Amino acid sequence: MVTVTSGQELTEAERKRLERFERAKANRRGRKAPTVMPARLARTSAFAPRKKGLITDSGFQRLYVVRPHTVVEVRGRELGSQHRDALYALFRMRAKRTEMAPQAGARPLPYYHTETTWRALLSATGRTAHVNNLGTMLRVFEELRSVSFRFYQGDYAQYEAASQGGRLAAAGYSDNLLGRIEWDGVTLDSRVKVAYGEWVRDMFESRTLASIDGETYFKLRSDYAKAFWPFLDSQPDYTWIPVETLAELAGRDYKGETTRQRLKFREECRQAFDDMVNAGGLSSWTCEETGSGRAKSYRYRYVHALPKQGSLALGSAEPEREEQGAEG
């Protein structure tokens, strides 16, 4: 049992919460303007690594799996890099929490939204502050708002077993990431307010969050790097990743592809890791072969450019930055 300075013993729940906060503090990397988001959105392949050629049919439906982290079903249209960019720009802004009663006499419910300007949003993405880009960002937000996300609890094996048995695949949550979008004008300094859906609200309330180096993310040029970086940066204890997981993050099935497709994908991976080094996120990376014959595969080892807070020398520790309780 842990005690505080007053001598009072902590409960088991309080002890676990304290350990989680200490672990989160040790895992921080001194990020500037971090992007704080629901952890599952940092570890999903629901955003295709491309900007063009996306499927816009309203009947679109696809399951995205990153074993063992996320099982997400997207309905309404295919999402791409520009949708991820817009969402991450929003999460770079600090979300505001308010409480409102759904009706008179009812218990107030928490409500999260981001309120900023079009100029600030464009600046967060590194895009030029121009009214044409303003219109593009609004269109992307509206496309995000039209898409339904179904997040499943548990791992893919549980999902697959339930699906094959004709059952609903475990507990889950179906919701839109964004709710109401309001803006008071179409100039760069006009105010814009974007409300988050209930699933995002619940993730903020439960502190099931990840902190991503947004500065590095928006310096990336490769769409594949943008698909990989959030996962790598949100896993502070990881130092390598298999090529099969990289493929899943890009919405691909590596083992099911042809030799030529695999070769092309590994070239995309090489360019993506070089891009993450050039953007200042990684200091180095290497690729190593594992196995042989039909079992041959590849593993990518990498070193973060920023050490974790717990790894810094005591005398050189950087100032702490508030990160909304994130653990990445």
Sequence and secondary structure as in RCSB ss.txt:
>XXXX:A:sequence
MVTVTSGQELTEAERKRLERFERAKANRRGRKAPTVMPARLARTSAFAPRKKGLITDSGFQRLYVVRPHTVVEVR
GRELGSQHRDALYALFRMRAKRTEMAPQAGARPLPYYHTETTWRALLSATGRTAHVNNLGTMLRVFEELRSVSFR
FYQGDYAQYEAASQGGRLAAAGYSDNLLGRIEWDGVTLDSRVKVAYGEWVRDMFESRTLASIDGETYFKLRSDYA
KAFWPFLDSQPDYTWIPVETLAELAGRDYKGETTRQRLKFREECRQAFDDMVNAGGLSSWTCEETGSGRAKSYRY
RYVHALPKQGSLALGSAEPEREEQGAEG
>XXXX:A:secstr
  B TTS B  HHHHHHHHHHHHHHHH    SS EEEEHHHHS   B S SSS    TT EEEEEETTTEEEEEE
SS B HHHHHHHHHHHHS  EEEEE SSTTS  EEEEEEEEEHHHHHHHHT    HHHHHHHHHHHHHHHT EEE
EESS HHHHHHHHHTTS  SSEEEE SEEEEEES SSTT EEEEEE HHHHHHHHHT EEEE HHHHTT   HHH
HHHHHHHHT TT  EEEHHHHHHHTT  GGGS HHHHHHHHHHHHHHHHHHHHTTSEEEEEEEEES GGG EEEE
EEEESS  GGGS GGG       TT   
